């Protein structure tokens, strides 16, 4: 089943565990196959393979094991490979030195960072001693310094999904839209797991991205998603509208999607009302919260522990939403359920 992409077009293609030596080669081959499928030139396919080999080797060898996520991103004119690597090793104590060629560290992604930095269009790393390392790298068709590097998305938002252990597809899905200066986030957790849950969540994505009914208030978007999920397994769904001019977040949640506003190391939870979109008409109510410039809004499915502490993201608040989402998934995600994290930021 081909996933429906949100805006910008993003597909979480595969999570690959890196707990065995043989997994490094498997990660390289999977990355090269993805780059080739996306139409990257032969030389860039090789670059992706080399970089992923370095990344996977260091996660396995120095990060105490971990995982790498391969992502496909598509715009109207260009496609790119994104690589997200996470580990829970001892971390990198001197990031500046670790980025130098020939540097070796005792933990995290330390060897080969200089080469990865040169090969990737962009490279972002966060590492905390005792907690591990998160890396996000992006590879476009021609590479950095050629005048054709892949530009980051206009919206300061990103989501990440991970299926239940043993499943090939994730039953959670997300999408992002912009309406002038407003940023709209949607997260759906299809009931259950596997292809049927994924079919429900992708129906929610299609409804949210339907231009015939956009723009509209979050409550109307949730009502349309409820109608679109009729005949599917249904699911939990939430829509958040971030408005930098009014400095507010308008939030509508049905079921167990958790929402929170983060600012200055603190967390304010948003209210989601029980129910299942796609079944009997749920209670749809909008709650409005203050959102000061620089605040971060986070939506999570129930594959992320509801009691996660905002301190999980201390020190990485200024990083990209994708790195924030990957960090939260690493530290608060559970493996006995599909998991999704969607992060958005406006202004600041």
C-alpha positions, -999 to +999 in steps of 0.1 A: +000+000+000+015+033-010+013+058+018-004+092+012+022+119+018+015+149+040+029+183+032+057+183+023+056+148+008+072+125+034+073+087+037+089+069+066+101+040+045+118+016+069+132+013+105+163-008+106+177-022+138+215-019+142+222-045+169+241-069+148+273-064+126+254-077+095+228-049+100+252-023+088+254-038+053+216-043+053+212-006+061+235+005+033+217-017+007+183-004+018+195+032+016+210+027-019+178+011-031+157+040-018+180+066-034+179+047-067+141+044-065+138+082-059+159+088-091+190+101-075+221+100-099+244+070-096+271+091-078+246+103-052+234+068-047+269+058-038+273+088-015+241+078+004+255+042+007+288+054+020+273+079+045+247+053+058+276+028+062+294+053+084+263+062+104+252+026+109+287+014+119+290+040+146+255+034+160+263-003+162+299+000+174+299+030+196+262+037+204+255+004+220+231-005+193+202+016+180+182+021+148+182+041+116+151+053+098+151+058+060+127+085+048+117+096+013+109+133+008+093+146-024+084+180-038+070+188-072+106+191-086+129+170-065+132+140-042+156+133-015+166+107+011+165+115+048+183+094+074+175+095+110+197+076+134+191+071+171+211+054+199+211+053+236+248+051+241+271+072+263+269+102+239+295+125+224+312+148+249+330+170+223+308+175+192+333+200+176+361+175+178+339+147+166+331+165+134+368+166+125+381+140+101+399+112+119+383+119+153+372+089+174+349+090+204+340+064+230+302+068+224+276+078+199+282+088+163+318+100+164+338+083+136+333+095+100+312+126+109+334+148+087+328+126+057+291+124+064+290+162+067+306+166+033+284+141+016+250+153+030+230+184+019+225+190+056+236+173+088+222+179+123+234+161+155+223+162+191+242+142+217+238+141+255+263+122+277+246+092+292+215+095+269+228+089+234+228+106+201+203+116+174+214+123+139+194+137+109+210+138+075+195+148+041+207+138+006+194+155-025+202+148-062+234+168-065+248+175-030+260+205-011+280+231-029+267+224-063+240+251-063+213+225-062+211+214-026+176+204-015+160+232+005+143+225+038+105+227+039+088+261+043+069+249+073+088+245+105+072+212+113+080+175+110+066+142+121+080+107+126+063+073+128+074+039+139+053+007+136+047-018+163+075-043+165+069-070+139+046-049+117+056-037+083+033-006+082+024+019+109-012+026+117-004+062+127-001+090+101+003+128+101+001+158+078+010+194+078-005+224+060+000+262+060-026+289+057-008+322+054+012+325+086-008+298+103+005+262+107-019+233+109-009+199+122-030+167+120-022+134+136-043+102+134-039+069+152-058+042+133-075+017+156-055-014+160-023-022+140-012-032+105-027-024+071-063-018+082-052+007+108-029+024+082-059+026+058-079+045+084-051+069+092-044+075+055-080+083+049-076+110+076-046+124+057-065+126+024-094+144+041-070+169+058-052+176+026-084+181+005-082+215-010-119+217-017-125+224+021-094+244+029-089+266+048-114+259+076-114+258+114-099+228+132-133+216+143-145+214+107-114+195+097-121+170+124-157+166+114-147+159+078-121+134+090-148+117+111-169+113+079-139+101+059-132+074+084-167+059+082-163+024+069-128+020+082-116+009+116-118+045+127-092+061+150-081+088+173-074+122+156-063+157+165-058+189+146-039+219+160-039+254+144-008+275+154-015+312+149+015+334+154-004+366+149-029+358+177-002+339+196-026+310+202-030+273+195-065+260+187-067+223+194-094+197+187-087+161+198-109+130+196-095+099+214-060+093+228-040+118+208-020+139+233-011+175+226+012+198+245+027+233+242+064+236+252+080+268+263+110+277+285+115+241+296+078+237+307+050+217+292+012+225+291-010+197+281-040+202+258-074+186+262-085+157+239-120+143+244-126+106+243-142+089+213-133+072+180-135+092+148-154+072+121-180+057+145-207+074+164-205+112+161-178+122+186-178+153+208-159+179+189-147+209+209-120+235+204-097+245+232-075+276+228-041+280+245-015+308+246+015+302+224+044+327+228+069+332+200+093+303+199+070+278+215+069+243+203+036+223+198+039+185+201+012+159+191+018+122+200-001+090+196-005+065+224+027+048+213+045+076+232+042+076+270+017+102+281+038+112+311+069+122+292+087+151+308+096+183+289+132+178+302+135+151+275+139+180+250+161+203+271+191+214+251+176+206+217+147+231+216+163+251+189+170+221+167+148+211+138+113+197+145+125+164+130+153+161+154+130+170+183+105+144+172+132+117+169+146+125+203+111+123+219+104+090+202+137+076+214+132+086+250+094+081+254+083+058+226+071+023+234+077-008+212+043-026+219+023-001+199+025+021+167+040+054+176+040+089+161+053+123+171+045+155+152+063+187+161+055+223+149+070+257+157+060+292+146+081+323+151+107+330+178 
